[in-house]
Amino acid sequence: MREYKVAVVGATGNVGREILNILEERNFPVGELRLLASSRTAGTRLPFRGKDILVEELDRFDFKGMEIGLFSPGAKVSDIHAPRAAAAGCVVVDNTSRFRMEPDVPLVVPEVNPGAIGEYRKRGIISNPNCSTIQMVVALKPIHDAATIKRVVVSTYQAVSGAGKAAIDELFEQTRAVFLTGKEVPPKKFPKEIAFNLLPHIDVFTENGYTKEELKMANETRKILDPRIRVTATTVRVPVFNCHSESVNIETEKKLTVAEVRRLLSAAPGVEVVDDPTTATYMTPREASGKDATFVSRIREDESVENGLNLWVVSDNLRKGAALNAVQIAEELIRNHLG
Ligand code: 3JN
Protein backbone atom coordinates (compact mmCIF):
# COMPACT_ATOMS: atom_id res chain seq x y z
CA MET A 1 0.00 0.00 0.00
CA ARG A 2 1.18 3.48 -0.83
CA GLU A 3 2.31 5.73 2.03
CA TYR A 4 1.63 9.46 2.40
CA LYS A 5 3.58 12.52 3.44
CA VAL A 6 1.67 13.96 6.38
CA ALA A 7 2.08 17.29 8.20
CA VAL A 8 0.47 17.79 11.62
CA VAL A 9 0.02 21.51 12.28
CA GLY A 10 -0.53 22.57 15.89
CA ALA A 11 1.18 19.33 16.87
CA THR A 12 1.89 20.27 20.50
CA GLY A 13 -1.74 21.14 21.40
CA ASN A 14 -4.32 18.80 22.94
CA VAL A 15 -5.78 17.90 19.54
CA GLY A 16 -2.39 17.68 17.79
CA ARG A 17 -1.10 15.13 20.29
CA GLU A 18 -4.32 13.12 19.99
CA ILE A 19 -3.90 13.13 16.19
CA LEU A 20 -0.48 11.50 16.62
CA ASN A 21 -1.96 8.86 18.93
CA ILE A 22 -4.73 8.09 16.47
CA LEU A 23 -2.48 7.96 13.37
CA GLU A 24 -0.39 5.42 15.27
CA GLU A 25 -3.33 3.41 16.69
CA ARG A 26 -5.09 3.14 13.33
CA ASN A 27 -1.87 2.40 11.49
CA PHE A 28 -2.47 5.25 9.04
CA PRO A 29 -0.06 4.82 6.08
CA VAL A 30 2.34 7.61 7.07
CA GLY A 31 5.53 7.61 4.99
CA GLU A 32 6.97 10.92 6.13
CA LEU A 33 5.67 12.83 9.17
CA ARG A 34 6.43 16.50 9.82
CA LEU A 35 5.29 18.18 13.04
CA LEU A 36 4.67 21.92 13.05
CA ALA A 37 3.87 24.51 15.68
CA SER A 38 4.47 28.15 16.58
CA SER A 39 7.98 29.37 17.48
CA ARG A 40 6.87 29.10 21.15
CA THR A 41 6.81 25.29 21.12
CA ALA A 42 8.94 24.49 18.04
CA GLY A 43 12.10 22.65 19.03
CA THR A 44 10.33 20.18 21.35
CA ARG A 45 10.03 16.52 20.38
CA LEU A 46 6.93 14.31 20.30
CA PRO A 47 6.82 10.50 20.18
CA PHE A 48 5.52 8.67 17.11
CA ARG A 49 6.00 4.93 16.42
CA GLY A 50 8.81 4.67 18.96
CA LYS A 51 10.76 7.70 17.70
CA ASP A 52 10.95 11.26 19.03
CA ILE A 53 10.13 13.66 16.21
CA LEU A 54 11.29 17.28 16.20
CA VAL A 55 8.58 19.95 16.10
CA GLU A 56 9.43 22.52 13.43
CA GLU A 57 8.40 26.14 13.09
CA LEU A 58 5.24 26.56 11.01
CA ASP A 59 6.09 30.07 9.75
CA ARG A 60 9.21 28.83 7.97
CA PHE A 61 7.84 25.52 6.72
CA ASP A 62 7.47 24.86 2.99
CA PHE A 63 4.53 22.51 2.34
CA LYS A 64 5.78 21.49 -1.12
CA GLY A 65 5.77 17.69 -1.39
CA MET A 66 3.43 17.26 1.60
CA GLU A 67 0.19 15.44 0.67
CA ILE A 68 -2.06 15.67 3.74
CA GLY A 69 -2.07 18.44 6.38
CA LEU A 70 -3.92 17.79 9.64
CA PHE A 71 -4.42 21.28 11.07
CA SER A 72 -5.47 22.32 14.59
CA PRO A 73 -3.51 25.50 15.30
CA GLY A 74 -6.44 27.88 15.95
CA ALA A 75 -8.58 29.78 13.46
CA LYS A 76 -6.20 32.75 13.01
CA VAL A 77 -3.24 30.53 12.18
CA SER A 78 -5.27 28.31 9.84
CA ASP A 79 -6.44 31.46 8.06
CA ILE A 80 -2.86 32.14 6.97
CA HIS A 81 -1.32 28.70 6.66
CA ALA A 82 -4.12 26.40 5.40
CA PRO A 83 -4.42 28.21 2.02
CA ARG A 84 -0.62 28.34 1.79
CA ALA A 85 -0.42 24.55 2.31
CA ALA A 86 -3.29 23.92 -0.14
CA ALA A 87 -1.59 26.07 -2.79
CA ALA A 88 1.50 23.88 -2.41
CA GLY A 89 -0.62 20.78 -3.18
CA CYS A 90 -1.12 19.57 0.41
CA VAL A 91 -4.79 18.70 1.09
CA VAL A 92 -5.73 20.32 4.39
CA VAL A 93 -8.10 18.82 6.96
CA ASP A 94 -8.73 21.82 9.20
CA ASN A 95 -10.08 21.51 12.74
CA THR A 96 -10.74 25.21 13.24
CA SER A 97 -13.89 27.22 12.56
CA ARG A 98 -12.11 29.36 9.94
CA PHE A 99 -13.44 27.69 6.76
CA ARG A 100 -16.37 25.61 8.06
CA MET A 101 -19.18 27.75 6.71
CA GLU A 102 -17.57 28.67 3.38
CA PRO A 103 -19.78 27.23 0.62
CA ASP A 104 -16.84 25.83 -1.39
CA VAL A 105 -15.27 24.03 1.59
CA PRO A 106 -16.80 20.66 2.55
CA LEU A 107 -17.68 20.18 6.25
CA VAL A 108 -17.44 16.48 6.90
CA VAL A 109 -18.34 13.79 9.41
CA PRO A 110 -17.49 10.52 7.64
CA GLU A 111 -20.45 8.59 9.13
CA VAL A 112 -22.84 11.32 8.00
CA ASN A 113 -21.76 12.96 4.73
CA PRO A 114 -18.66 11.20 3.35
CA GLY A 115 -19.71 12.09 -0.20
CA ALA A 116 -19.02 15.77 0.47
CA ILE A 117 -15.27 15.10 0.68
CA GLY A 118 -14.92 15.23 -3.12
CA GLU A 119 -15.59 18.98 -2.95
CA TYR A 120 -12.08 19.40 -1.48
CA ARG A 121 -10.81 19.98 -5.00
CA LYS A 122 -12.21 23.52 -5.09
CA ARG A 123 -10.02 24.96 -2.33
CA GLY A 124 -7.80 22.06 -1.23
CA ILE A 125 -9.38 22.33 2.22
CA ILE A 126 -11.81 20.08 4.14
CA SER A 127 -13.22 21.37 7.43
CA ASN A 128 -13.71 19.30 10.54
CA PRO A 129 -16.83 20.47 12.43
CA ASN A 130 -16.93 21.72 16.02
CA CYS A 131 -16.70 18.89 18.58
CA SER A 132 -20.23 19.46 19.92
CA THR A 133 -21.66 19.35 16.39
CA ILE A 134 -19.86 16.14 15.43
CA GLN A 135 -21.22 13.92 18.20
CA MET A 136 -24.72 15.32 17.78
CA VAL A 137 -24.94 14.75 14.01
CA VAL A 138 -23.56 11.21 14.33
CA ALA A 139 -26.58 10.45 16.56
CA LEU A 140 -29.07 12.48 14.51
CA LYS A 141 -28.22 11.05 11.08
CA PRO A 142 -30.01 7.66 11.36
CA ILE A 143 -33.05 9.35 12.92
CA HIS A 144 -33.19 11.99 10.18
CA ASP A 145 -32.92 9.33 7.45
CA ALA A 146 -35.79 7.34 8.97
CA ALA A 147 -38.17 10.05 10.15
CA THR A 148 -37.01 13.54 8.94
CA ILE A 149 -35.96 15.77 11.81
CA LYS A 150 -37.78 19.12 11.87
CA ARG A 151 -36.30 20.73 14.97
CA VAL A 152 -33.54 20.13 17.54
CA VAL A 153 -33.17 21.71 20.99
CA VAL A 154 -29.78 20.90 22.51
CA SER A 155 -28.07 21.75 25.79
CA THR A 156 -24.41 20.81 26.16
CA TYR A 157 -22.24 19.89 29.14
CA GLN A 158 -18.75 20.53 27.75
CA ALA A 159 -15.49 19.38 29.29
CA VAL A 160 -12.59 21.76 29.89
CA SER A 161 -10.26 19.84 27.53
CA GLY A 162 -12.15 21.56 24.67
CA ALA A 163 -10.64 24.86 25.80
CA GLY A 164 -7.01 23.65 25.69
CA LYS A 165 -4.22 22.59 28.02
CA ALA A 166 -4.29 25.74 30.17
CA ALA A 167 -7.99 25.13 30.82
CA ILE A 168 -7.33 21.60 32.06
CA ASP A 169 -4.68 22.98 34.44
CA GLU A 170 -7.08 25.68 35.63
CA LEU A 171 -9.79 23.18 36.61
CA PHE A 172 -7.20 21.04 38.38
CA GLU A 173 -5.54 23.90 40.28
CA GLN A 174 -8.81 25.56 41.26
CA THR A 175 -10.34 22.30 42.44
CA ARG A 176 -7.27 21.54 44.54
CA ALA A 177 -7.09 25.03 46.00
CA VAL A 178 -10.77 25.15 46.94
CA PHE A 179 -10.57 21.67 48.42
CA LEU A 180 -7.33 22.11 50.37
CA THR A 181 -7.46 25.74 51.43
CA GLY A 182 -11.04 26.87 50.80
CA LYS A 183 -9.57 29.80 48.89
CA GLU A 184 -10.72 31.01 45.52
CA VAL A 185 -8.27 30.98 42.63
CA PRO A 186 -8.89 33.84 40.20
CA PRO A 187 -9.98 32.62 36.76
CA LYS A 188 -7.56 33.05 33.85
CA LYS A 189 -8.67 30.87 30.96
CA PHE A 190 -12.38 30.90 31.83
CA PRO A 191 -14.52 34.01 32.43
CA LYS A 192 -15.44 32.84 35.98
CA GLU A 193 -14.36 30.05 38.33
CA ILE A 194 -14.90 26.63 36.77
CA ALA A 195 -14.24 24.40 39.82
CA PHE A 196 -17.50 23.35 41.53
CA ASN A 197 -19.34 25.55 39.04
CA LEU A 198 -21.01 25.75 35.58
CA LEU A 199 -20.57 28.49 32.98
CA PRO A 200 -23.29 28.99 30.33
CA HIS A 201 -20.69 30.72 28.19
CA ILE A 202 -18.47 29.05 25.53
CA ASP A 203 -16.66 31.21 22.97
CA VAL A 204 -17.77 34.86 22.71
CA PHE A 205 -21.24 36.40 22.87
CA THR A 206 -22.78 37.71 19.65
CA GLU A 207 -25.35 40.45 19.04
CA ASN A 208 -28.41 38.19 19.33
CA GLY A 209 -27.42 36.95 22.80
CA TYR A 210 -26.19 33.54 21.64
CA THR A 211 -22.53 32.56 22.00
CA LYS A 212 -20.51 31.63 18.93
CA GLU A 213 -20.35 28.01 20.14
CA GLU A 214 -24.17 27.91 20.07
CA LEU A 215 -24.32 29.39 16.57
CA LYS A 216 -21.65 26.97 15.35
CA MET A 217 -23.80 24.02 16.46
CA ALA A 218 -26.87 25.34 14.64
CA ASN A 219 -25.18 26.42 11.40
CA GLU A 220 -22.85 23.43 11.09
CA THR A 221 -25.64 20.90 11.77
CA ARG A 222 -27.68 22.41 8.95
CA LYS A 223 -24.73 22.40 6.54
CA ILE A 224 -23.83 18.76 7.29
CA LEU A 225 -27.25 17.18 7.70
CA ASP A 226 -30.00 19.29 6.13
CA PRO A 227 -30.48 23.07 5.79
CA ARG A 228 -34.19 22.68 6.65
CA ILE A 229 -33.59 21.50 10.23
CA ARG A 230 -34.21 24.19 12.87
CA VAL A 231 -31.66 24.05 15.68
CA THR A 232 -31.34 25.98 18.93
CA ALA A 233 -28.48 25.40 21.37
CA THR A 234 -27.37 26.35 24.88
CA THR A 235 -23.71 25.47 25.43
CA VAL A 236 -22.40 25.07 28.97
CA ARG A 237 -18.90 24.51 30.35
CA VAL A 238 -18.85 22.02 33.22
CA PRO A 239 -16.07 20.97 35.63
CA VAL A 240 -15.39 17.72 33.77
CA PHE A 241 -11.89 17.08 32.38
CA ASN A 242 -12.77 15.27 29.16
CA CYS A 243 -15.78 14.26 27.01
CA HIS A 244 -18.73 16.41 26.06
CA SER A 245 -22.29 15.38 26.97
CA GLU A 246 -25.48 16.66 25.37
CA SER A 247 -29.17 16.59 26.16
CA VAL A 248 -30.82 16.51 22.72
CA ASN A 249 -34.54 17.04 22.12
CA ILE A 250 -35.79 16.20 18.64
CA GLU A 251 -39.04 16.68 16.73
CA THR A 252 -39.58 14.51 13.67
CA GLU A 253 -42.09 14.47 10.83
CA LYS A 254 -42.76 10.75 11.18
CA LYS A 255 -43.40 9.03 14.49
CA LEU A 256 -40.67 6.76 15.88
CA THR A 257 -41.02 4.56 18.93
CA VAL A 258 -38.23 4.17 21.47
CA ALA A 259 -37.70 0.60 20.23
CA GLU A 260 -37.32 1.82 16.65
CA VAL A 261 -34.84 4.54 17.66
CA ARG A 262 -32.83 2.01 19.64
CA ARG A 263 -32.74 -0.32 16.64
CA LEU A 264 -31.73 2.47 14.23
CA LEU A 265 -28.98 3.80 16.49
CA SER A 266 -27.64 0.33 17.32
CA ALA A 267 -27.09 -0.29 13.61
CA ALA A 268 -25.60 3.14 12.89
CA PRO A 269 -21.85 3.52 12.20
CA GLY A 270 -19.92 5.18 15.02
CA VAL A 271 -22.81 4.92 17.49
CA GLU A 272 -23.00 2.76 20.58
CA VAL A 273 -26.29 2.53 22.47
CA VAL A 274 -25.77 2.28 26.24
CA ASP A 275 -29.27 2.46 27.61
CA ASP A 276 -31.15 0.29 30.05
CA PRO A 277 -33.40 2.10 32.48
CA THR A 278 -34.19 -1.14 34.31
CA THR A 279 -30.56 -1.35 35.50
CA ALA A 280 -29.81 2.42 35.50
CA THR A 281 -27.40 1.91 32.59
CA TYR A 282 -26.25 5.05 30.77
CA MET A 283 -23.00 6.62 29.60
CA THR A 284 -20.99 9.24 31.51
CA PRO A 285 -18.03 11.38 30.40
CA ARG A 286 -15.57 9.52 32.67
CA GLU A 287 -16.49 6.22 31.00
CA ALA A 288 -16.42 7.59 27.43
CA SER A 289 -12.92 9.08 27.72
CA GLY A 290 -10.40 7.44 25.41
CA LYS A 291 -13.13 5.69 23.38
CA ASP A 292 -14.02 6.24 19.73
CA ALA A 293 -17.80 5.83 19.77
CA THR A 294 -20.56 8.37 20.13
CA PHE A 295 -22.60 6.93 22.99
CA VAL A 296 -26.37 7.34 23.17
CA SER A 297 -28.31 6.81 26.39
CA ARG A 298 -31.62 7.82 27.97
CA ILE A 299 -33.64 7.29 24.76
CA ARG A 300 -37.19 8.46 25.55
CA GLU A 301 -40.27 9.69 23.80
CA ASP A 302 -40.99 13.36 24.47
CA GLU A 303 -44.65 13.10 25.31
CA SER A 304 -45.14 16.88 25.41
CA VAL A 305 -45.20 17.06 21.58
CA GLU A 306 -46.58 14.85 18.79
CA ASN A 307 -43.37 13.25 17.46
CA GLY A 308 -40.70 14.02 20.02
CA LEU A 309 -37.61 12.24 21.32
CA ASN A 310 -35.02 12.86 24.01
CA LEU A 311 -31.45 11.54 23.88
CA TRP A 312 -28.33 11.80 26.07
CA VAL A 313 -25.25 11.83 23.82
CA VAL A 314 -21.68 11.49 25.14
CA SER A 315 -18.40 11.37 23.23
CA ASP A 316 -14.68 12.08 23.66
CA ASN A 317 -14.37 15.63 22.33
CA LEU A 318 -10.64 15.30 21.62
CA ARG A 319 -11.12 12.01 19.75
CA LYS A 320 -14.40 11.80 17.75
CA GLY A 321 -14.91 15.53 18.34
CA ALA A 322 -11.59 16.44 16.74
CA ALA A 323 -8.60 14.16 16.10
CA LEU A 324 -10.39 10.92 15.21
CA ASN A 325 -12.84 12.64 12.88
CA ALA A 326 -9.92 14.39 11.11
CA VAL A 327 -8.03 11.11 10.67
CA GLN A 328 -11.22 9.37 9.43
CA ILE A 329 -11.56 12.14 6.82
CA ALA A 330 -7.94 11.53 5.79
CA GLU A 331 -8.66 7.78 5.55
CA GLU A 332 -11.65 8.45 3.30
CA LEU A 333 -9.55 10.87 1.25
CA ILE A 334 -6.84 8.29 0.52
CA ARG A 335 -9.38 5.50 -0.03
CA ASN A 336 -11.47 7.35 -2.61
CA HIS A 337 -9.67 10.45 -3.83
CA LEU A 338 -5.90 10.70 -3.56
CA GLY A 339 -5.04 7.27 -4.95
O1 3JN B 1 -14.77 24.73 23.92
C1 3JN B 1 -14.97 23.61 23.41
O2 3JN B 1 -15.34 22.65 24.08
C2 3JN B 1 -14.74 23.44 21.97
C3 3JN B 1 -13.88 24.51 21.45
C4 3JN B 1 -13.70 24.71 20.17
C5 3JN B 1 -12.90 25.80 19.68
C6 3JN B 1 -12.05 26.51 20.54
C7 3JN B 1 -11.32 27.58 20.10
C8 3JN B 1 -11.41 27.98 18.79
C9 3JN B 1 -12.96 26.17 18.33
C10 3JN B 1 -13.80 25.37 17.40
O3 3JN B 1 -13.43 24.25 17.08
O4 3JN B 1 -14.84 25.86 16.96
C11 3JN B 1 -12.24 27.28 17.90
C12 3JN B 1 -12.33 27.77 16.50
O5 3JN B 1 -11.74 27.15 15.62
O6 3JN B 1 -13.01 28.78 16.31
Residues whose N, C-alpha, C, O or C-beta is under 5 A from the ligand:
A	BS01	3JN	A75 N95 T96 S97 R98 N130 Q158 A159 G162 A163
